[in-house]
Amino acid sequence: MSNTYYEPSDLRKFGNITEWNEDLGKKFFEYYGSVFEEGALSAREKALIALAVSHVVKCPYCIDAYTQDGLKRGITKEEMMEAVHAGAAIESGATLVHSVQMMNKYKKLSM
């Protein structure tokens, strides 16, 4: 029995999402696959972006998958951590910029 909601083995079941809606599942995987093809950005660059975003959205399945993918692509631990820090900086900045709303509301209510 697991002590957490997250089961690492469930990542291997991702392809099963087509079982309950084959049409949408296939469309998703076609889109997903084409997003990660070589383009203006290399597949390696996209893997780093995906790893950073995985941390920002806090998806343990994605973190596992893109850490493994990064290792296969020769991405170093330093590059991975730098990508994660870039994502964290954007996430924290987005949180802090919303404090302007609080500041505006405070000023309005305290007048």
Summary of the structure (lengths in Angstrom):
residues: 111
radius of gyration: 18.8
end to end distance: 56.9
largest distance: 58.6
contacts: 242
relative contact order: 0.09
helix: 77%
strand: 0%
